[in-house]
Structure formats: C-alpha cells, structure tokens
Amino acid sequence: MSRAAAGQLSPVRRAADLRRLRAERFDVLVIGGGVTGAGAALDAASRGLKVALVEARDFAAGTSSRSSKLIHGGLRYLEQLEFGLVHEALTERGLLATRLAPHLVRPVPILVPLPDGGGVRDLPARAWRRAYYGTGVAAYDVFAGLFGGGRGMPLHRHLTREGARRVFPSLRPDKLAGAIRYFDGQVDDARLVVTLARTAASLGATMVTSARAVGLIRQAREVTGVRVRDLEAPPGSPDAEFEVHARTVIAATGVWSDDMSRMLNDVGLRPGVRVRASKGVHLVVPRSAITGETGLILRTPTSVLFVIPWGGHWIIGTTDTDWRLDRSHPAASARDIEYLLEQVNLVLDKPLTTADIEGVYAGLRPLLSGEADSTSKLSREHAVVEPMLGLLLVAGGKYTTYRVMAGDVVDRAARRLGNVRPSRTADLPLLGADGYAAMWRDRADLARRHGVPVGVVEHLLERYGSLTLDLLALIAAEPLLAAPLAGAPEYLAAEVTYAAQAEGALHLEDVLTRRTRISFETSHRGLESVEHTAELMGAVLGWDADVRAREVAHYRARVEAERQSQRMPDDATADAARLGAPDVRGFAADRGTDSDLSGLPAPY
C-alpha cells in the first residue's frame, strides 16, 4: 500500500480506529490534534511506537488554524535576546521549506519600512535606524545559515525610498526613508496539521477527531489511559464513552493545558506549568485594496503587525491581548478591528475601512505564564513536565518549532518506555513532499495528460503536493468534480470530496474553515458555498436531507454569531455574541436533539 493510501483518514478508517481505541493498549496516547499533538503522534509513530491520538473537535480547530500563516524565526525575538529560540525556529523553517514540506512552505518577501522623521536634522536618526534594523535582519540571516540549500530562503536586501515604493506603491512616501527586504516562510497552517496527521496515520497511528478526553484513568499514582467520549455517537449510545489504555499519555492541549491540571486536583498534584492565552486577531482584505508585491512588518504599541500577501488577499494582524473567556471560539471585537485598521493605515497612502474587510479570524497563543503584565513579553519557549507517572504535558512554544516540541516530549516518553530509537522526523518528508519538485517542474505536461488547465494543476500542487494525483484521479472518475465550488471559484468541487474521503473532515465547518479557507477568504464567509459543500460531503459521508439541512443551519448560525461578535465593542460582549451559536460537534449527544435550529439554544 502506498503512503498516501495508508494515510487516508476516511469514514471507514475512523470506524476502524475507534475499534482500535476500545480494544488495544498503546505505547503513546496523544490528547490534542493541533500542530504539536499531530507532530508528537508522527514523531512517536516514526520511532516504531504504537500510537493513538484523540482530538475533541477537528485537526487544527484551535490555535493551529488561526495564525499569521508564517513559518518564521520571529524577528522580534532577536530584540528580546532570545537567540536560541530564533536559531531553532530558523533551522526548522529551513527543514520545512526544503525537505519536509516544500509543497506547503514557500518563501514570502517582507519589507521592514524605515520611517522618515523629516528634514536634514533627522539624517543621523535615519542612519541609526537603518543600521539598527539592518543589523537585526542580517543577524536573522546569519542564524538561518548564510548560504546553502538548507536555509530555503533568499538573503535580505536594503532598499532606498524609491526602491521600496516600487515593490510596495501603497506605502506613504512622506513616512518612508527606505526599507529592508527579507524573506520568511508562508504556510496554510491548517493544511500542514492535516498533512502531519495523515503522515502519522500512514505509519500506523490511530487518529480520531470528535473524540473528547473527559477524564484520566489511574492506577494508584500512575496514569494508565484516558476516558474518551465519541462526539459523533448517537444520543444515548452505550458506545459513546469508553476507555483508552496506554503506557504513556501526552497532553498537547495548548491553551487548554490547565484543564489537564484540574483532572489531577483530586490527588493534590500541580503540573508545574501554567499557560496564559493571548488573543491574536487578523483581518483579510482583497489584494486590490493594497498595491504591493511583498509583505510588511510594522511596529505597534502593543504588538508586531504583519501585512502578508495571501493569494488574492492580504492578511493583516495581529493583536496581542490577554484572553480569559471561551477558548474554543475566541471572538474578535469591533475594538480589535478598529485597532488593526488604525495601525495599518499609518503607513498606507489609501486608508482601509471596514468596508474593505472580507474576513476576520481570531486565535489564542498558548504562552507560558510568568510575571510579565503584557502577553507580548511572555516567552515563546516551551516546557515538558511530568506531573504524574505516565502523564506528560507539553506547553508553550510556537507553531514553527512544533517538531522540536514533539521530539522533546516523545524523548521524555521514550525514557520510560525503554529501547526506543531516536526521532527521525528531520529526515521524514510529509505526505505530498515526495516527488513534488519534479511534478512542479513538469506541471504543464501533467495538466496536458489529465486534460485540465495548468492553473488548476498549480493550485493543487501548492495545496497537496504530489497527492495532486489523487485529486486528478477523482476528477477523471467523476468529471463534474472539476467544476469550481459555488461561491468560491478558486477551489474545486473535488477538494471538498477529497476532504471528506481522505482528510478526516466530518462537518461543513471542517471544510469551509480549515481544509479550505473560504470562511475568511470570501465576503459571504462561505454562505454561498455551504449548500454545494453539503451536497458533496453528504455524498461521501452518507448524509440524508435532514442531516444536510442541520449541517447547513449550524454553519449559517456560526457565521451570523461571528459577524455579530465583530460588531460588539469589547471582549465580553463579543464573546457572548459568538457563543450564541453552539458547536456542531456533540450537539445531539449533549442536548438530546437539534432538530429545531430556528431558535438556537444557550451556549455550552
């Protein structure tokens, strides 16, 4: 069986994996399907361990789908003297861009604008600013490795005012003395996580979403497993809750890490690590709203602001504020949106308004809690702790260094399991990476052989790599799947079918918010695509008319709740508005029925 076939997360595979969870004992059980959890499952499986992963919602449903879409070292961390973190992250960036996932991580140019204070008197300050920022960007290149294919990115370059305006005409000339251009990596964060999960599955890992860990199983002072609830089980089903037994449990739960602590309260244990959630909000505007060929990185009073090209759009973010409300659905408020517009308009010659906004999304960074008042000052280092024998917690860190975090926590597990080989993920390409370079080179021939436009092949290669052949096979078997998705012509109908067949998508929001990014790339937030998506997913998942109607109603309610939250003045009112729409997962099991969505129930 090929790696791609072995890594299919199909409905049949989910049923089989649920049976395995109930019947077998695993070496490692991972709780959490974000980038760290999926990375840990892959790391452990690659060492030959028997691995399972459970995720309460969907792969990357939380923080890991709501980032700035960058694989980067963190230029600002140089200023905070976190040299080790920057070097580590840039090493990982090079691995992802050149060896592990070149189909998903690619260079994006970013400008550091140098402000002009005006007049001759500002000349010394301008020279100092260019030297200061130039030294920082040069150090960034040094940490990445100046030369060689492993760095994966071009070197930085200084630009004059005129040079900066040529590559980014929308910059205000009166605020610009020049710029420095450097490169970082760009990624579809949710797609990388799904690819990690599928790669782990291809090595035999049991990967189950909509499976919520509701308690720890203990024998004396040792954790021996987890009690799990299947959120897709029918209401009242005796199989809805079951025990999963494992020699080691790894909790990679991000901003939910403190929940694991509460599971240990009855034995009086404290995990020794606390996580603080920092909310980051991003706006999405059409590419036509700003004229530029590169991204921007800007200083703000409370955070670093990125303006990043994203296909036919720009992503503008982020905020950096403490968040103590609902962690499953962090809400962007009108205040967040106003702040981002205000900051980006300081450098644009044509100010953006709320009318330009196509989409908004908010995510939570899991920061190791310290004494700093501001979340922007908290460390992005990670920690691995063992509060109880058999239970490991990994927390903190940043998306780019997921592989390091995964390796560290599995190393810790390996010490107690014994006779486990070292991590090999640095040399293990993710699904879609093998053969990608040759397929990209020969993409015109590939398009000709399959009778599709070259642009379609390019689009698929940049999202699936060499797995593009799977989608082309779907289209060959059912030519109607070559049609664009309703309301989102940049995506193919085949991508929805493939998401349900092979990528573990169980609900509309899985496809519209994570397998594709239609929920924030379109001004209708996916509402014009929802019926077509339901039809395509339903054909794979066996939905009848009632289930399709329920899924559509849930998704529409979700979009309306998000829109309402973004009109609210502050976090508290935005959170209340967002929670007006219940989560589609576990709704029937938790509420008893969801046959009438005309008046949505109170949040849970």
C-alpha positions in Angstrom: 0.0 0.0 0.0 1.3 3.5 -0.9 2.0 6.1 1.9 -0.9 8.2 0.5 -3.4 5.3 0.7 -2.2 4.2 4.1 -2.6 7.8 5.4 -6.2 8.2 4.2 -8.5 9.5 7.0 -11.7 8.1 5.6 -15.0 7.4 7.3 -14.1 3.7 7.2 -10.7 4.4 8.7 -12.4 6.4 11.6 -14.7 3.5 12.4 -11.7 1.1 12.4 -9.6 3.5 14.5 -12.4 3.8 17.1 -12.5 0.0 17.4 -8.7 0.0 17.9 -9.1 2.7 20.6 -11.5 0.5 22.5 -9.6 -2.8 22.1 -5.9 -2.1 22.2 -3.3 -0.7 24.5 -1.0 1.9 23.1 2.6 2.9 23.8 1.7 6.6 23.5 -1.8 8.2 23.5 -1.7 11.9 22.5 -4.5 14.3 23.5 -4.9 17.2 21.1 -4.9 17.5 17.4 -3.1 20.8 16.9 0.3 21.1 15.3 2.1 19.9 18.5 -0.2 17.0 19.1 -0.1 15.9 15.4 3.6 16.4 15.4 4.0 14.2 18.6 1.9 11.5 17.1 4.1 11.5 13.9 7.3 11.6 15.9 6.3 8.6 18.1 4.9 6.6 15.1 8.1 7.2 13.2 10.1 5.6 16.1 8.0 2.4 15.7 5.8 3.0 18.7 2.1 2.1 18.8 0.4 5.5 18.8 -3.1 6.9 19.1 -4.4 10.5 19.0 -7.7 11.9 20.2 -9.0 15.4 19.4 -12.2 16.8 20.7 -13.0 18.8 17.6 -11.1 18.8 14.3 -7.4 18.8 13.4 -6.1 22.4 13.9 -9.5 23.5 15.1 -8.0 25.9 17.7 -4.8 27.9 17.6 -3.2 25.9 14.8 -5.5 27.2 12.1 -5.6 30.8 13.2 -2.1 32.0 13.0 -0.4 34.6 10.7 0.3 31.8 8.3 4.1 32.2 8.7 6.9 29.7 9.3 9.4 32.1 10.8 12.1 32.6 13.3 10.4 35.6 15.0 12.4 38.7 14.0 11.2 40.5 17.2 12.7 37.8 19.4 16.1 38.9 18.4 15.3 42.2 20.1 14.3 40.3 23.2 17.7 38.5 23.1 16.0 35.0 22.6 18.8 34.0 20.3 18.4 30.2 20.9 14.7 30.4 20.1 15.4 32.3 16.8 18.1 29.9 15.7 16.0 26.9 16.5 13.0 28.3 14.6 15.0 29.3 11.6 16.5 25.8 11.4 13.0 24.3 11.4 12.0 26.8 8.8 14.8 25.6 6.5 13.8 21.9 7.1 10.2 22.5 6.3 10.9 24.6 3.2 13.5 22.3 1.7 12.9 18.8 2.9 9.8 18.1 5.0 7.1 20.1 3.3 8.3 22.2 0.3 4.8 21.9 -1.2 3.3 23.7 1.8 6.0 26.1 2.9 7.4 28.7 0.5 9.3 32.0 0.7 7.4 35.2 1.1 9.2 38.6 0.8 8.6 41.0 3.7 9.6 44.7 3.9 10.8 46.4 7.1 9.9 50.1 6.3 12.3 52.6 7.7 10.4 55.7 9.0 11.3 59.2 7.8 11.3 61.8 10.6 11.6 64.6 8.0 14.3 67.2 7.3 18.0 67.3 7.5 18.0 67.0 11.3 16.6 63.5 11.0 19.5 62.2 8.9 21.6 60.9 11.8 18.5 59.2 13.3 17.7 57.7 9.8 21.2 56.3 9.5 21.0 54.9 13.0 17.6 53.2 12.3 18.9 51.7 9.1 21.9 50.3 10.9 19.8 49.1 13.8 17.2 47.3 11.7 19.8 46.2 9.2 21.9 44.5 11.9 18.8 42.7 13.1 17.9 41.4 9.7 21.5 40.4 9.0 21.6 38.5 12.3 18.4 36.8 11.2 20.1 35.6 8.0 23.2 34.5 10.0 21.1 32.4 12.4 19.4 30.8 9.4 22.7 30.0 7.8 24.1 32.4 5.2 24.5 30.0 2.3 23.4 26.6 1.2 20.2 24.9 0.1 19.2 24.2 3.7 18.2 27.7 4.5 15.4 27.7 2.0 15.1 31.5 1.7 16.9 34.3 -0.2 19.1 36.7 1.7 17.9 40.2 2.8 18.5 43.4 0.8 18.5 47.1 1.6 16.2 49.4 -0.5 16.0 53.1 -1.0 12.8 55.1 -0.6 12.2 54.8 -4.4 13.1 51.1 -4.4 10.7 50.4 -1.5 7.9 52.3 -3.3 8.5 50.3 -6.5 7.8 47.0 -4.7 5.1 48.4 -2.5 3.5 51.5 -4.1 0.8 51.8 -1.4 3.4 52.9 1.2 3.0 56.6 2.2 6.1 58.4 0.7 6.1 61.0 3.5 6.5 58.3 6.1 9.3 56.3 4.3 13.0 56.7 4.3 13.7 53.3 2.7 13.2 49.7 3.7 14.9 46.3 4.2 13.5 43.3 2.4 13.9 39.9 3.9 12.2 36.5 3.5 10.3 34.2 5.7 8.2 31.1 5.1 4.4 31.1 4.4 2.1 28.2 5.1 -1.5 27.2 5.2 -1.3 26.3 8.9 -4.4 24.1 9.0 -3.3 22.1 5.9 0.1 21.4 7.4 -1.6 20.0 10.5 -3.8 17.7 8.5 -0.8 16.6 6.5 1.1 15.8 9.7 -1.9 13.8 10.9 -2.2 11.9 7.7 1.6 11.2 7.7 1.3 9.8 11.2 -1.7 7.7 10.1 0.4 6.3 7.2 2.8 5.0 9.7 0.0 3.1 11.6 -1.0 5.8 14.1 -4.7 5.7 15.2 -6.0 9.3 14.6 -9.5 10.1 15.8 -11.3 13.5 15.8 -14.6 14.4 17.5 -13.2 12.3 20.4 -13.1 14.3 23.6 -10.9 13.3 26.6 -13.2 13.6 29.6 -11.0 12.0 32.3 -7.8 10.3 33.2 -7.6 6.6 34.1 -5.3 6.0 37.0 -3.9 3.0 38.9 -2.6 4.3 42.3 -0.2 7.1 41.4 0.2 6.3 37.7 -1.9 7.4 34.7 -2.7 4.4 32.5 -5.1 5.9 30.0 -7.9 8.3 29.2 -11.7 8.1 29.2 -13.0 9.3 25.8 -16.4 10.4 24.6 -17.2 9.9 20.9 -19.0 13.1 19.9 -20.3 11.6 16.7 -22.1 8.7 18.5 -25.9 8.8 18.5 -27.6 10.2 21.6 -27.8 7.7 24.4 -25.5 5.2 22.7 -23.7 2.8 25.1 -20.6 3.1 22.9 -20.4 6.9 23.3 -17.9 6.7 26.2 -15.1 4.2 26.5 -11.6 3.8 28.0 -8.4 4.0 26.0 -5.4 2.4 27.7 -1.8 3.5 27.1 1.6 3.2 28.7 2.1 6.9 28.3 -0.3 9.8 27.8 0.9 13.0 26.2 -1.3 16.1 26.6 -0.6 18.6 23.8 -3.6 20.7 24.6 -2.3 24.3 24.1 -4.5 26.9 25.8 -6.5 24.0 27.3 -3.4 22.8 29.3 -4.8 24.0 32.6 -7.8 21.7 32.1 -5.4 18.7 32.5 -4.3 20.2 35.8 -7.9 20.2 37.0 -8.1 16.5 36.2 -5.4 15.9 38.8 -6.9 18.1 41.5 -8.3 15.1 43.4 -4.8 13.8 44.1 -3.4 17.2 45.0 -0.9 17.4 42.2 0.1 20.6 40.5 1.6 20.3 37.0 4.3 22.9 37.5 3.4 24.8 34.3 0.7 27.4 33.6 -0.4 28.6 30.2 -1.8 32.0 29.5 -3.9 32.7 26.5 -3.1 35.7 24.3 -5.6 36.6 21.6 -4.4 37.4 18.1 -6.9 38.9 15.6 -6.4 39.0 11.8 -8.2 40.9 9.1 -8.4 39.7 5.5 -8.9 42.2 2.7 -8.8 41.8 -1.1 -5.5 42.0 -2.9 -6.8 45.0 -4.8 -7.2 47.1 -1.6 -3.4 47.4 -1.3 -0.8 47.7 -4.1 2.3 45.8 -3.2 4.4 42.8 -4.2 5.7 42.0 -0.7 4.5 41.8 2.9 5.2 44.3 5.6 6.3 44.1 9.2 5.4 47.1 11.4 5.9 48.1 15.0 2.8 48.9 17.0 2.4 50.0 20.7 1.4 46.5 21.8 2.5 44.0 19.1 4.1 43.4 15.8 1.8 43.9 12.8 2.2 41.9 9.6 0.6 42.7 6.3 1.1 39.4 4.3 0.0 38.6 0.8 -2.2 35.5 0.7 -3.2 34.5 -2.8 -5.9 37.1 -3.9 -6.0 38.6 -0.4 -3.9 40.3 2.3 -3.8 39.1 5.9 -3.4 41.9 8.4 -2.5 41.1 12.0 -2.1 40.6 14.8 -3.3 41.9 18.2 -1.7 40.6 21.4 -4.1 40.8 24.3 -4.9 38.7 27.3 -7.9 36.4 26.9 -9.8 34.8 29.8 -13.1 33.9 28.1 -14.2 31.0 25.9 -11.2 29.3 24.5 -12.9 27.2 21.8 -14.3 30.2 19.9 -12.2 33.4 20.7 -14.0 36.4 19.4 -12.8 39.5 17.6 -14.4 42.6 18.7 -15.0 45.9 16.9 -12.3 47.4 19.1 -9.8 44.8 17.8 -10.8 45.5 14.2 -10.5 49.3 14.7 -7.1 48.9 16.3 -5.7 46.9 13.3 -7.1 49.3 10.8 -5.7 52.3 12.7 -2.2 50.8 12.8 -2.0 49.7 9.2 -3.4 53.0 7.9 -0.5 54.8 9.5 1.7 53.6 6.6 -0.8 53.3 3.7 -1.5 56.1 1.2 -5.1 54.9 0.8 -6.7 54.1 4.2 -8.6 50.9 4.6 -12.1 50.9 6.1 -14.4 48.2 7.5 -16.0 48.1 4.0 -12.7 46.6 2.7 -12.8 43.6 5.1 -13.6 40.2 3.6 -12.9 38.1 6.7 -11.8 38.2 10.3 -10.4 35.4 12.4 -9.1 35.2 16.0 -6.8 32.7 17.6 -5.2 32.1 21.0 -1.5 31.8 21.6 -0.5 29.4 24.4 2.2 31.3 26.3 4.0 30.0 29.3 2.7 32.1 32.2 5.2 34.3 34.0 5.3 37.6 35.9 5.0 39.9 32.8 1.9 42.0 32.7 1.8 42.1 28.9 1.4 38.8 27.0 3.7 40.2 24.3 6.5 39.9 26.8 5.9 36.3 27.8 8.3 33.7 26.4 7.6 31.6 23.4 9.8 28.8 24.8 8.1 25.5 25.5 8.1 23.2 28.5 7.7 19.5 29.1 6.6 18.3 32.5 5.5 15.0 34.1 3.1 15.9 36.9 2.2 12.2 37.4 3.8 9.0 36.3 2.6 8.1 32.9 1.3 11.7 32.0 3.4 14.2 30.1 2.3 17.8 29.4 3.9 19.8 26.6 3.0 23.5 26.6 4.1 26.9 25.2 6.3 27.2 22.1 5.4 28.5 18.7 4.0 26.9 15.5 7.3 26.9 13.6 9.0 24.8 16.3 6.3 22.1 16.6 8.8 19.4 15.5 11.2 20.3 18.3 8.4 20.3 20.9 7.1 17.0 19.6 10.6 15.5 19.7 11.2 16.7 23.3 8.0 15.2 24.7 8.4 11.9 22.9 12.0 11.7 24.1 10.7 12.0 27.6 8.2 9.3 26.9 10.9 7.1 25.4 13.0 7.2 28.6 10.2 5.5 30.5 9.2 3.1 27.7 12.8 1.9 27.1 14.5 0.7 23.9 13.1 3.4 21.7 15.1 4.7 18.7 15.8 8.5 18.4 13.5 10.8 16.5 13.8 10.6 12.7 11.3 13.3 11.7 14.1 15.6 10.5 14.5 13.3 7.5 10.9 12.2 7.0 9.1 14.1 4.3 5.4 14.7 4.9 2.9 13.2 2.5 2.9 15.2 -0.7 6.5 16.2 -0.5 8.0 13.2 -2.3 8.1 13.9 -6.0 6.7 17.4 -5.6 9.7 19.2 -7.2 9.6 17.1 -10.3 5.8 17.4 -10.6 6.1 21.2 -10.3 8.7 21.3 -13.0 6.6 19.2 -15.3 3.2 20.7 -14.4 2.4 21.7 -17.9 2.8 18.1 -19.1 0.8 16.9 -16.1 -2.0 19.2 -17.0 -2.0 18.1 -20.6 -2.1 14.4 -19.7 -5.1 15.0 -17.4 -6.9 17.4 -19.6 -7.1 20.3 -17.1 -5.7 23.8 -17.2 -2.2 24.4 -15.9 -3.5 26.9 -13.4 -5.6 24.1 -11.8 -2.6 21.8 -11.5 -0.5 24.7 -10.0 -3.3 25.3 -7.4 -3.5 21.7 -6.5 0.3 21.2 -6.3 0.6 24.2 -3.9 -2.0 22.6 -1.6 -1.5 18.9 -1.9 2.0 18.4 -3.5 2.3 15.0 -5.2 -1.0 14.0 -3.7 -2.4 16.1 -6.5 -2.6 12.8 -8.4 -5.3 11.6 -6.0 -7.5 14.6 -6.8 -6.9 14.3 -10.6 -7.9 10.6 -10.3 -11.2 11.8 -8.6 -11.8 14.2 -11.4 -11.1 11.5 -14.0 -13.6 9.2 -12.4 -16.2 12.0 -12.0 -15.6 14.9 -14.3 -18.2 17.1 -12.6 -15.8 17.4 -9.7 -13.5 19.6 -11.9 -16.1 22.3 -11.6 -15.4 25.3 -9.2 -17.1 25.2 -5.8 -20.2 27.5 -5.7 -19.3 30.9 -4.3 -15.5 30.1 -4.2 -14.3 29.6 -7.8 -10.7 29.3 -6.7 -11.5 25.9 -5.2 -12.6 22.8 -7.0 -15.6 20.6 -6.0 -13.1 17.7 -5.9 -11.3 19.3 -2.9 -14.5 19.0 -0.8 -15.0 15.4 -1.8 -11.3 14.6 -1.1 -11.5 16.4 2.3 -14.3 14.0 3.4 -12.8 10.9 1.7 -9.2 11.3 2.8 -8.6 14.2 5.2 -10.9 13.4 8.1 -13.4 16.2 7.5 -16.7 15.4 9.3 -18.6 18.6 9.3 -19.1 21.6 7.0 -17.0 23.9 9.1 -14.1 21.5 8.8 -14.1 22.0 5.1 -15.1 25.7 4.9 -12.8 26.9 7.6 -9.8 24.5 7.6 -9.5 22.2 4.6 -10.2 25.3 2.5 -10.1 28.9 3.9 -13.4 30.0 2.4 -14.8 31.2 5.7 -12.4 34.1 5.8 -11.4 34.5 2.1 -14.9 35.4 0.9 -17.1 38.3 2.0 -20.0 35.9 2.3 -17.9 33.9 4.8 -18.9 30.6 3.0 -22.6 31.1 3.0 -22.8 31.0 -0.8 -20.8 27.8 -0.8 -22.5 25.9 2.1 -25.2 24.2 0.1 -22.8 22.9 -2.6 -20.4 21.8 0.1 -23.1 19.9 2.0 -24.1 18.1 -1.2 -20.6 17.0 -1.9 -19.7 16.0 1.7 -23.1 14.3 2.1 -22.4 12.0 -0.9 -19.2 10.7 0.9 -20.5 10.7 4.5 -24.0 9.3 3.7 -25.9 12.4 4.9 -29.7 12.3 4.2 -31.7 15.5 3.6 -32.2 16.1 7.4 -28.5 15.9 8.2 -27.6 18.2 5.3 -30.2 20.7 6.5 -28.9 20.5 10.1 -25.3 21.0 9.0 -26.2 24.0 6.8 -28.2 25.5 9.7 -25.3 25.1 12.1 -22.9 26.7 9.7 -25.2 29.6 9.0 -25.6 30.2 12.7 -21.9 30.1 13.2 -21.3 32.8 10.6 -24.0 35.0 12.0 -22.6 34.7 15.5 -19.1 35.6 14.3 -20.5 38.7 12.4 -22.4 39.8 15.5 -19.3 39.4 17.7 -17.3 41.6 15.4 -19.8 44.4 15.9 -19.5 44.2 19.7 -17.5 46.9 21.5 -15.3 44.7 23.7 -14.2 41.2 24.5 -17.0 40.3 27.0 -19.8 41.3 24.6 -18.1 39.8 21.6 -17.6 36.5 23.5 -21.3 36.4 24.4 -22.4 37.0 20.9 -20.0 34.4 19.5 -21.3 31.8 21.9 -24.8 32.3 20.6 -24.1 29.5 18.1 -23.5 26.1 19.6 -20.7 23.8 18.3 -22.0 21.3 15.8 -19.9 18.5 17.4 -21.6 16.6 20.2 -24.7 18.8 19.9 -27.2 16.0 19.7 -25.4 14.0 22.4 -25.1 16.9 24.8 -28.6 18.4 24.1 -30.7 15.4 23.2 -31.9 16.9 19.9 -31.0 19.5 17.4 -34.0 19.1 15.1 -35.1 22.8 15.5 -32.4 25.4 14.9 -34.8 28.3 14.5 -34.1 29.4 18.0 -30.6 28.3 18.9 -30.2 27.2 22.5 -28.0 28.8 25.0 -24.2 28.4 24.5 -22.5 25.5 26.2 
